[in-house]
Amino acid sequence: MAEPSAEIGSGEADQPAFAKGPATEQVPEADGDSSPSRGSLVLAALGVVFGDIGTSPVYTFRECFNPEYGLAFTEENVLGVLSCLIWALILVVAVKYVLLIMRADNQGEGGIFALLALALWGARGKRLPWLLTMLGLAGASLFYGDSMITPAISVLSAVEGLEVAIPALKPFVLPLTVVVLLGLFVVQKRGTERVGEFFGPVMALWFAVLAVLGLTQIAAFPRVLTAISPIHAVDFFTAHPAISFVVLGAVALAITGGEALYADMGHFGRFPIKTAWFVVVMPALALNYLGQGALVLADKGAIENPFFRMASDWAILPLVLLATAATVIASQAVISGAFSLTRQAMQLDMMPRLDVFQTSAHISGQIYIPQINWLLLAAVLALVLGFQSSSALAAAYGFAVTGTMVITTVLATAVAHRIWGWSWSSVAAAFVPLGLVDLALFSSNALKVPSGGWFPLAIGVIVFTVMSTWREGRQLVSAQLSARSVPLPSFLATQAAAAEARVSGTAIYLTNQTDNVPVTLLTNFKHNKILHSTVLFVRVVTENVPRVAREDRVRAHRLDSGFWQIDIHFGFAQTPNVPRELGRADIPGLILDPGRMSFFVGRSNVKSTARPGMARWRERFYAGLARIATRPTEFFRIPPDQVIELGAEVEI
């Protein structure tokens, strides 16, 4: 994908830099070779991967019979809705994600950007790569809307269980929800490594409770098991074509979190996720939905909150506590996903640099980005206080999720044809039916836009504008800075000899070009007429693979007169540390003393002009983003006492 900036801090960007080929050599599955190792990873996957989709039964079935839909409460309709829920889990999650999409791993890594990197490999021309990139940006943008709604609706729906146990506590539902959410976001800076150790056992208990609650109700009304047959779903759509289409918007709530199976594949590998899904999660979800259906067929009044009504009176409060813990875990998984996605976007030069803190010395994926954390908290609290109930929030939920699913399917078709070598007829046979299901769910959720779906749509538009503006702005600034540069061979042949002095030490100029002299060096040379005895042109390259092995990161090429070209390669899931990699490098003929290295970086003042480029408002927007972005020296972990900044004005 795209490289980080050349003139660090200047906003300069280069054309996308791609790895040499698709990531066909997969990293080993992180499941180990022994059964205990696999079992522990399956347990861990339960806690991290399935939190979102695992808490959907708290509110999904109830929303399918929302009075606004006008669906008559009959046995045929209950069985039809249950059949839709079960087959949504089968088609969208089991078939599409677990069996198909998870094959599209980029060296074991999953997620929208990993899929985009694979889809872009070998793409010809300009229009197709541009279109695929825009789709990837749109999918990532919608994910942020999901990251805001998931904590709000999950925690709120769990705390609402207090109303079932003790109706007098209803006024305390919102305050308690706010307290739980505040605590969740405040502890993010401490990391989730220790807390994560408890995620797996808690979620294992949660899925066991889901299954037991469902089985108890099914035993009292076994006829509900006939809903497993897809015939009931077909009859439901045939009998109520208009209403059933609207109800699909609520059915989509059952598969929220399906994208997490693919996004978190790099943490656990395919085997633990597949095993957890087919052995534990899918059976527990299906049994719980069937149990809720059996309950409401026996007691129509239970539709007000069928999930908590399945429990005995004495068990409601413990169930509320367990549900709250499960929804907090689900929220944590989405928040961590937002952090990871943001780091990837920054690495791919699709978002301004932000502060990234490593919260674990053992797990690279455990990071904390304060700006994203507090923005998410503000949005989540606004959702809770604005919508005030999980039923109202359900109107906002689903649009972002199903939109991302549609985009994932489109990108996967490109991967299936280009990387897997499938014929277009095979691609169509596999993905067209799944794509039609995605489009039906997305179209139904589009009906929710006036009643709440506008929120994730607005968030998606804002994030997409940020990403696309930053990406294009970097390219414009890069073009302007490149126009000021001079060819490297001519500089080495003429200007290098004109230096009035070659002082001791090592000067490091970060660049994303190989043929031209960095503008920072030209500026320094123009004013000071000196050069260091050793000059390094360091280019930081982000490959379209998640990680680059340590031994493959640094590549050096000796130039003339004490000049070197150093390329440092990182994967899009890694946090770059330039001084560390230079210190580790063993380059024949080059001795680097960390204490005598000076980093020269550029800091440009970007101004909007009438020259051809972006719209003026986008140019001003980009200039504002450049001003608030984290200092590049911090992003690349460069010690501040070894940095010399050189300013420049760039017009776009």
ROLUM-70443 format. One line per field, with one value per residue (C-alpha): x, y, z. Coordinates in steps of 0.001 Angstrom, whole numbers, padded with zeros to 6 digits, always signed. Example, Ala and Ser with C-alpha at 12.3 -4.5 7.8 and 13.67 -1.06 7.14 Angstrom:
% ROLUM-70443
x	+012300  +013670
y	-004500  -001060
z	+007800  +007140
***
This chain:
% ROLUM-70443
x	+000000  +001118  +004395  +004727  +005861  +009156  +009891  +008732  +006114  +005807  +002830  +004700  +003452  +004507  +002620  +001483  +004290  +003255  +004850  +006343  +003428  +000390  +000884  +000577  +003139  +000972  +002353  +001821  -001498  -001214  -002904  +000192  +000677  -000815  -004415  -003951  -002540  -005421  -007897  -006479  -006662  -010255  -011078  -009275  -011113  -014415  -013523  -012195  -013761  -017334  -018259  -020295  -022238  -022545  -024506  -026946  -029633  -030159  -032083  -032359  -035443  -037358  -036629  -037912  -041385  -041063  -044634  -043531  -043112  -046762  -045943  -048807  -047846  -048716  -046990  -046259  -044591  -042556  -041272  -040592  -038541  -036617  -035853  -034541  -032298  -030849  -030218  -028652  -026146  -025579  -025281  -023607  -021397  -020744  -020615  -019461  -017042  -015873  -015674  -014924  -013699  -011300  -009416  -008390  -005677  -002755  +000067  -002458  -003896  -007523  -009620  -010752  -007277  -005669  -008362  -007875  -004124  -004813  -007490  -005118  -002310  -001790  -004639  -004019  -004723  -005853  -009606  -009777  -007187  -008865  -012309  -011076  -009270  -012377  -014418  -011836  -011938  -015742  -015742  -013218  -015223  -018433  -016576  -016082  -019836  -020185  -017479  -019629  -023001  -021875  -020869  -023960  -026585  -024831  -024301  -027635  -029591  -027873  -028508  -032142  -032509  -032751  -036228  -037339  -035988  -036879  -039150  -038447  -034846  -035892  -034824  -031306  -030767  -029287  -027036  -025708  -025073  -023118  -021041  -020191  -019207  -017102  -015236  -014692  -013107  -011106  -009282  -008269  -004977  -003975  -004293  -006417  -003773  -004627  -008354  -008248  -007229  -010756  -012556  -012463  -013855  -016561  -017702  -017549  -019915  -022057  -022492  -023220  -025965  -027358  -027618  -029132  -031751  -032707  -032885  -035111  -037710  -037403  -038151  -041490  -042344  -040324  -042323  -040206  -037344  -039128  -037928  -034553  -036109  -035646  -039181  -040512  -038351  -039568  -043206  -042648  -041396  -044138  -046901  -045563  -043228  -043269  -043181  -040582  -038271  -038530  -037983  -034697  -033298  -033783  -032600  -029286  -028736  -028098  -024962  -023406  -019902  -019556  -016859  -014844  -014257  -012225  -010708  -009307  -007975  -004404  -004562  -005692  -005522  -008342  -008582  -009474  -012059  -013671  -013707  -015196  -017864  -019072  -018657  -019723  -021000  -023347  -025138  -025541  -026935  -029349  -030597  -031131  -033084  -035229  -035765  -036939  -039347  -040687  -041170  -043181  -045330  -046295  -046508  -047049  -046393  -042786  -042003  -041366  -037966  -037855  -034176  -034394  -037884  -036400  -034658  -036338  -037022  -034110  -031702  -032557  -030152  -027193  -028095  -028079  -024605  -023338  -024930  -023316  -019918  -020434  -021471  -018466  -016268  -018054  -017492  -013817  -013304  -014792  -012783  -009549  -010523  -010908  -007412  -005932  -007767  -006569  -002954  -003236  -004790  -001945  +000648  -000981  -000961  -004738  -005188  -003274  -000770  -002056  -000410  +000011  +000971  +001933  +000140  +001659  +005267  +004198  +001310  +001920  -001807  -002380  -002249  -003974  -004757  -006077  -007607  -009697  -010598  -012053  -013824  -015470  -016471  -018060  -020014  -021109  -022383  -024176  -025892  -026973  -028283  -029811  -031639  -032145  -033158  -031729  -034870  -034324  -030641  -031536  -032796  -029259  -027594  -027098  -026590  -022830  -022405  -024257  -022586  -019170  -020310  -021327  -017931  -016127  -017975  -017020  -013334  -013368  -014548  -011430  -009250  -010971  -010360  -006893  -005262  -007107  -007302  -011048  -012814  -015416  -018158  -016959  -016729  -020274  -021605  -020094  -020432  -023489  -025986  -024100  -023915  -027671  -028207  -025867  -027671  -031070  -029908  -028249  -031284  -033572  -031292  -031245  -034904  -033661  -031703  -034421  -035002  -031391  -029399  -028292  -025817  -023453  -023939  -022858  -019875  -018922  -019104  -016961  -014300  -014299  -013820  -010909  -009229  -009737  -008768  -005633  -004639  -005113  -003606  -000453  -000101  -000491  +002096  +004420  +004153  +004987  +008006  +009237  +009164  +011603  +014030  +017028  +018194  +020378  +023147  +023715  +023803  +026387  +028486  +028488  +027037  +028479  +031990  +030996  +030381  +032597  +033013  +032241  +031575  +031785  +028711  +025761  +022925  +019690  +017186  +013923  +012490  +010134  +012096  +015040  +015992  +015811  +017523  +015265  +014122  +015323  +018902  +018714  +017429  +020134  +022855  +021640  +021823  +024767  +026974  +028040  +027438  +028005  +030681  +027981  +024614  +021756  +018679  +016221  +013030  +010284  +008209  +004898  +004391  +001015  +001630  +000816  +004350  +007888  +010379  +013164  +015894  +014109  +013383  +016587  +018164  +021178  +022877  +026155  +026289  +029264  +030989  +029731  +026075  +023850  +020345  +018581  +015149  +013306  +010313  +007371  +004066  +000800  +000106  +003434  +004360  +007519  +010538  +013247  +016088  +015597  +015807  +018881  +020517  +019787  +021016  +024294  +025412  +028918  +031017  +028659  +029165  +026245  +026663  +023143  +024465  +025920  +022990  +021088  +017654  +016724  +012982  +010797  +007782  +005723  +003089  +000450  -001596  -004619  -004451  -006495  -004117  -005628  -005970  -008712  -011698  -010652  -012589  -010818  -007427  -008160  -009415  -006198  -004117  -006024  -005482  -001770  -001556  -003237  -001499  +000930  +004495  +006260  +009248  +006912  +005242  +008588  +009941  +012793  +014409  +013510  +017026  +018385  +015954  +016546  +013408  +013500  +010376  +008955  +005769  +003878  +000988  -001564
y	+000000  +003603  +004559  +006864  +010387  +011165  +014545  +013594  +016017  +017705  +015779  +014378  +011077  +008756  +006484  +003231  +000766  -002839  -006037  -008170  -010542  -011869  -013279  -016877  -018041  -018035  -017686  -020762  -020969  -019657  -022735  -024740  -028446  -029878  -030184  -028105  -025236  -025402  -025616  -022521  -020570  -021679  -020397  -017118  -016735  -017119  -014100  -011801  -012778  -013702  -011094  -008958  -011667  -013622  -010861  -010332  -012648  -010104  -007843  -009337  -011584  -008911  -006339  -008630  -008145  -004428  -003032  -000510  -003331  -004386  -008100  -010195  -012366  -015835  -019202  -019127  -015731  -016726  -019825  -017777  -015193  -017920  -019609  -016300  -015836  -019324  -019216  -015770  -017322  -020227  -018331  -015093  -016200  -019920  -020145  -016687  -015716  -018976  -021138  -018568  -015143  -016534  -018188  -014690  -014252  -011905  -013870  -015015  -011529  -010603  -007459  -004957  -003516  -006944  -007917  -004657  -005290  -008697  -007327  -004614  -007021  -007181  -004746  -003046  +000496  +003362  +003027  -000468  +000180  +003497  +001874  -000954  +001523  +003670  +000585  -000364  +003141  +003025  -000319  +000904  +004102  +002207  +000088  +003171  +003671  +000074  +000693  +003438  +001691  -001731  -000594  +001594  -000980  -003969  -002519  -000697  -003817  -005813  -003241  -003017  -006504  -004821  -003623  -007237  -008214  -005037  -002629  +000114  +000288  +001539  +005182  +003918  +002069  +005028  +006249  +002733  +002282  +005546  +004492  +001126  +002740  +005412  +002735  +000715  +003589  +004959  +001657  +001416  +003219  +000459  -002143  -005275  -007967  -008891  -008367  -010397  -013477  -013559  -012918  -016518  -018193  -015527  -015923  -019722  -019454  -017019  -019389  -022270  -020180  -019262  -022935  -024005  -021227  -022197  -025930  -025377  -023562  -025908  -028868  -027260  -026501  -028858  -027974  -024832  -026991  -027129  -023536  -024990  -025814  -022989  -023669  -021531  -018601  -019021  -019190  -016110  -014059  -015391  -014529  -011099  -009797  -006167  -006714  -009504  -007154  -004620  -007327  -008229  -005062  -006640  -010054  -008399  -007732  -011469  -011329  -008134  -009112  -011550  -009315  -009798  -013447  -012326  -009216  -011119  -014052  -012805  -013087  -016710  -018384  -020025  -023290  -021862  -019498  -022182  -024632  -022141  -021149  -024590  -026340  -023654  -020353  -021280  -024087  -021853  -018957  -021194  -022875  -019542  -018034  -021176  -021033  -017423  -018425  -021304  -018977  -016342  -019004  -020169  -016649  -013785  -011212  -012378  -010651  -007471  -008922  -012621  -013096  -012273  -013796  -017203  -017201  -017985  -015043  -015885  -016090  -012767  -010623  -013024  -013163  -009352  -009291  -011966  -010209  -006925  -008610  -010229  -006950  -005164  -007850  -007430  -003683  -004182  -006300  -003602  -000829  -002802  -003377  +000366  +000908  -001739  -000421  +003112  +001997  +000182  +003260  +005440  +002953  +002895  +006706  +006902  +008791  +011481  +010152  +009802  +008798  +005032  +003458  -000190  -001559  -005027  -006151  -009520  -008910  -006457  -006020  -004564  -000840  +002294  +005403  +008116  +010333  +007451  +006293  +009623  +010236  +006813  +007529  +010864  +009260  +006261  +008464  +010680  +007587  +006277  +009620  +010502  +007227  +006184  +002572  -000422  -000638  +002897  +002181  -000903  +001479  +002859  -000553  -002799  -000237  +000062  -003672  -004785  -002060  -003374  -006911  -005913  -004297  -007353  -009569  -007337  -007268  -011026  -011639  -009871  -011981  -015232  -014533  -012937  -014737  -018054  -018478  -019106  -018686  -015938  -018565  -020142  -016717  -015931  -019284  -018757  -015038  -013856  -015670  -014447  -010964  -010954  -011889  -009064  -006586  -007647  -007109  -003812  -002564  -003384  -001534  +001435  +001912  +002725  +005786  +008325  +006718  +006262  +004749  +008266  +008156  +005419  +006801  +010258  +008808  +006799  +009870  +011881  +009175  +008528  +012253  +012323  +009288  +010231  +013874  +012886  +010377  +012799  +015716  +013729  +013016  +016710  +017775  +015039  +016327  +019876  +018802  +016538  +019485  +021327  +018442  +017638  +014282  +012419  +011454  +015071  +016257  +013639  +014508  +018285  +019731  +017189  +018283  +021932  +021531  +023852  +021210  +017564  +017443  +014275  +012324  +010782  +012771  +010945  +012337  +010459  +010293  +008266  +008802  +006932  +009141  +012656  +014461  +015105  +018714  +018813  +018137  +020806  +023318  +022458  +022545  +025850  +027637  +025908  +024738  +021678  +017959  +015235  +012675  +010011  +010823  +008328  +008648  +006502  +005416  +003879  +001498  -000030  -003298  -004774  -007569  -007453  -007990  -008005  -010274  -008502  -009919  -008616  -005071  -003171  -003021  -000800  +000484  +002413  +005548  +007853  +010255  +008778  +008659  +005637  +004649  +002735  +001169  +000049  -002170  -002618  -004429  -002508  -004137  -003035  +000191  +001658  +002460  +003913  +004357  +000827  -000729  +001324  +000245  -003402  -003227  -004953  -003164  -003994  -000852  +001305  +001941  +003666  +005315  +005979  +008862  +010683  +010404  +013568  +013285  +016074  +016312  +018649  +020441  +022100  +024772  +023683  +026423  +026126  +027882  +028099  +025802  +022548  +019930  +019211  +021416  +024435  +023264  +019885  +021588  +023673  +020563  +018728  +021640  +021482  +017725  +018191  +020708  +018468  +015243  +013731  +014889  +012441  +012193  +010708  +008412  +006993  +006916  +009347  +010869  +014594  +015635  +014198  +015992  +019109  +020473  +022494  +024381  +024953  +026331  +024156  +025356  +022855
z	+000000  +000402  +001982  +004937  +004254  +002698  +004180  +007654  +008822  +005477  +004329  +001361  +000067  -002689  -005004  -003398  -002796  -003189  -002060  -004801  -004934  -003116  +000318  -000755  +001802  +004877  +008332  +010462  +012205  +015736  +017020  +017757  +017299  +020474  +021564  +024753  +022700  +020275  +023102  +024780  +021532  +020974  +024460  +023795  +020477  +022298  +024409  +021696  +018385  +019275  +021871  +019462  +017670  +020931  +022657  +019769  +021273  +024058  +021675  +018157  +018359  +020288  +017580  +014834  +016344  +016902  +016785  +014148  +011631  +011891  +011908  +013299  +016241  +014920  +015115  +011381  +011663  +014730  +012949  +009818  +011726  +013552  +010249  +008845  +011890  +011718  +007982  +008241  +010646  +008264  +004966  +006007  +008889  +008417  +004616  +003594  +006362  +007943  +004826  +002100  +003228  +005832  +002984  +001869  +004461  +003899  +005547  +008119  +008671  +008003  +007947  +005352  +004685  +004435  +001935  +000041  -000229  -001783  -004109  -005365  -006143  -009868  -010617  -013947  -015094  -012905  -012634  -011079  -008320  -007573  -007369  -005133  -002879  -002524  -001640  +000985  +002449  +002524  +004324  +006892  +007379  +008111  +010660  +012820  +012937  +014100  +016732  +018222  +018164  +019438  +022950  +023239  +022245  +023832  +027305  +027336  +026349  +029107  +031833  +030720  +032136  +035530  +034537  +034218  +037634  +039516  +037594  +040144  +038863  +035424  +036157  +036949  +033659  +031763  +034620  +035201  +031481  +031380  +034406  +032838  +029537  +031228  +033155  +029965  +028055  +030976  +031505  +027849  +028490  +030896  +028170  +028057  +028385  +031985  +031621  +028427  +030371  +031798  +028506  +027302  +030458  +030847  +027243  +027515  +030480  +028499  +025550  +027913  +029549  +026109  +025200  +028525  +028465  +024947  +025616  +028647  +026571  +023575  +025832  +026696  +023059  +020802  +017686  +017433  +016108  +012744  +012231  +011242  +007895  +005330  +004121  +006961  +005817  +002230  +003378  +005535  +002581  +000327  +002763  +003772  +001027  +002182  +005940  +005687  +003786  +006612  +009227  +007506  +009047  +012479  +011295  +010384  +014097  +014508  +012331  +013654  +014615  +011726  +010238  +013444  +012575  +009579  +011132  +014147  +012152  +012490  +016273  +016461  +013066  +011168  +013083  +016541  +015054  +012905  +015783  +018214  +015708  +014670  +018034  +020513  +019168  +016333  +018253  +021325  +019281  +017351  +020532  +022266  +019368  +019149  +022920  +022722  +019980  +022072  +025039  +023180  +021520  +025007  +026484  +024037  +026754  +026975  +023664  +025655  +026653  +025729  +026482  +030175  +030468  +029679  +033074  +036369  +038643  +040944  +037986  +036318  +038361  +037873  +034171  +034008  +035555  +033171  +030194  +031226  +031465  +028052  +026429  +027937  +026404  +023079  +023286  +024146  +021055  +018817  +020492  +020087  +016464  +015956  +017368  +015063  +012011  +012756  +013027  +009706  +008095  +009381  +008183  +004760  +004697  +004609  +007876  +009778  +012277  +015827  +019098  +019350  +022681  +023080  +026146  +026125  +026007  +024594  +022175  +019325  +018694  +022170  +021450  +022679  +020618  +022956  +020262  +018918  +022435  +023541  +020223  +020534  +024138  +023210  +020367  +022476  +025302  +022785  +021356  +024748  +025976  +022616  +021844  +025520  +024779  +022975  +020820  +019589  +019002  +016965  +014291  +013986  +014097  +011121  +008366  +008911  +009462  +006344  +004275  +005264  +004462  +000930  +000355  +001749  -000715  -003661  -002690  -002104  -005668  -006944  -004650  -005673  -009358  -009180  -006234  -005968  -009732  -009870  -013191  -013341  -013581  -010322  -008705  -009782  -008559  -005112  -004507  -006434  -004127  -001061  -002511  -003077  +000584  +001631  -000612  +000724  +004320  +003441  +001508  +004398  +006808  +004437  +005377  +008892  +007784  +008748  +012162  +013247  +010430  +009550  +012438  +011171  +007663  +008818  +010691  +007618  +005374  +007794  +008137  +004379  +003761  +006192  +004631  +000992  +001579  +003478  +000806  -002085  -000182  +000523  -003160  -004057  -001487  -002697  -006243  -005143  -003095  -005873  -008256  -005966  -005726  -007912  -009268  -006809  -009298  -010374  -006755  -005818  -008852  -008383  -005180  -002742  -003671  -003196  +000516  +002517  +005203  +005914  +009637  +011687  +012567  +010747  +009192  +008477  +006001  +005736  +002257  +000112  -003077  -004492  -007426  -005964  -003116  -000101  +000133  +003744  +002640  -000070  +002479  +005002  +002350  +000937  +004278  +005997  +003107  +005088  +004941  +007488  +006822  +006635  +005062  +005090  +002914  +004871  +003165  +005308  +003188  +004234  +002402  +001546  +004044  +007774  +009056  +007755  +009512  +011384  +009147  +006036  +007192  +006435  +002993  +002313  -000841  -000771  -002906  -003545  -001156  +002109  +001039  +001660  +000608  +003405  +002984  +006134  +005443  +007799  +007474  +007769  +011151  +012648  +014436  +012868  +015024  +012803  +015355  +016669  +013227  +012310  +015556  +014813  +011233  +010457  +007307  +006010  +005737  +007798  +011500  +013198  +016576  +017936  +020025  +017009  +014610  +013683  +012089  +009688  +009168  +007194  +008548  +005870  +006154  +003654  +001980  -000245  -003628  -006811  -008672  -010010  -007293  -004810  -004102  -002034  +001028  +000885  +000543  +003636  +005399  +004547  +005821  +009108  +009376  +008751  +011594  +014166  +013154  +015639  +015119  +012811  +015132  +017749  +015234  +014092  +017674  +016946  +020085  +020172  +021210  +017956  +015636  +013540  +011889  +008691  +007638  +004186  +002656  +000210  -001942  -003222
***
